[in-house]
Amino acid sequence: MSTISREEVARLAGLARIDLTPGELTRLAGELDVIVESVAKVSEIATSDVPATSHPLPLTNVFRDDVPGEPLRVEDVLAGAPAAEDGRFLVPQILEED
């Protein structure tokens, strides 16, 4: 039994400003039905004793220790800049302000 009609797909495509042919509407309606059925099957299986997960393998971020160091000297930073003025990067003005 189809839960998503061609008309619903056409309406959603129109809202998303996607131009679909009649064949694409039929194909997508069928594909979306399969997706909806798959989600329904997973929902049946998922119970309160099964914890939710976002990834099948445990993930661990690896961070280095945040150790403060000496900052770069302004002269060294500005040495690589195309233009500098008064100890700052000099960039072209993009707004018409004084």
C-alpha positions in Angstrom: 0.0 0.0 0.0 1.5 3.3 -1.1 1.8 6.0 1.6 3.2 8.7 -0.6 1.4 9.7 -3.7 2.7 11.3 -6.9 0.7 14.4 -6.0 2.5 14.7 -2.7 5.8 14.4 -4.4 4.8 17.0 -7.0 3.7 19.4 -4.3 7.0 19.0 -2.4 9.0 19.3 -5.7 7.1 22.5 -6.4 7.8 23.9 -2.9 11.5 23.1 -3.4 11.4 24.6 -6.9 12.4 21.3 -8.5 11.1 20.5 -12.0 10.3 16.8 -12.2 9.0 14.8 -15.2 5.9 12.5 -14.7 8.3 9.5 -14.8 10.5 11.0 -12.1 7.4 11.7 -9.9 6.3 8.1 -10.2 9.8 6.8 -9.5 10.4 9.1 -6.5 7.0 8.3 -5.0 8.0 4.6 -5.0 11.5 5.3 -3.6 10.1 7.5 -0.9 7.6 4.7 0.0 10.5 2.3 0.5 12.2 4.8 2.8 9.1 5.4 4.8 8.6 1.6 5.2 12.2 1.1 6.3 11.9 3.8 8.9 8.7 2.2 10.2 10.5 -1.1 10.5 13.3 0.4 12.4 10.8 2.2 14.7 9.1 -1.1 15.4 12.4 -2.7 16.4 13.8 0.2 18.5 12.7 -0.2 22.1 13.5 1.7 25.3 16.1 -0.9 26.3 18.2 -0.2 23.1 20.2 3.0 23.5 20.2 5.5 20.7 23.4 5.8 18.8 24.7 8.1 16.1 27.6 5.9 14.9 28.1 2.1 14.9 31.7 2.4 16.3 32.7 4.4 19.4 34.4 7.6 18.4 37.0 9.4 20.5 38.4 12.8 19.8 42.2 13.1 20.3 43.2 16.5 21.6 46.7 17.7 22.5 47.2 19.5 25.7 46.5 23.2 25.3 49.8 24.7 26.5 50.2 28.5 26.1 53.3 29.6 24.4 55.0 32.8 23.3 52.8 34.7 20.8 54.2 35.7 17.4 55.8 39.1 17.2 53.7 41.7 15.2 56.6 42.3 12.9 56.9 38.6 12.1 53.2 38.3 11.4 53.1 41.4 9.2 56.2 40.4 7.3 54.1 38.1 5.2 51.3 40.5 4.6 51.0 42.3 1.2 50.4 45.6 3.0 50.5 46.8 6.6 50.0 50.2 8.3 50.4 51.1 12.0 51.0 47.5 13.1 47.9 46.2 11.4 47.0 44.5 8.1 46.1 47.0 5.4 43.2 45.9 3.3 41.2 47.7 0.6 38.1 49.5 1.7 34.9 47.8 0.6 32.3 50.1 2.1 31.8 53.7 1.1 32.5 55.1 4.6 35.0 57.7 5.8 
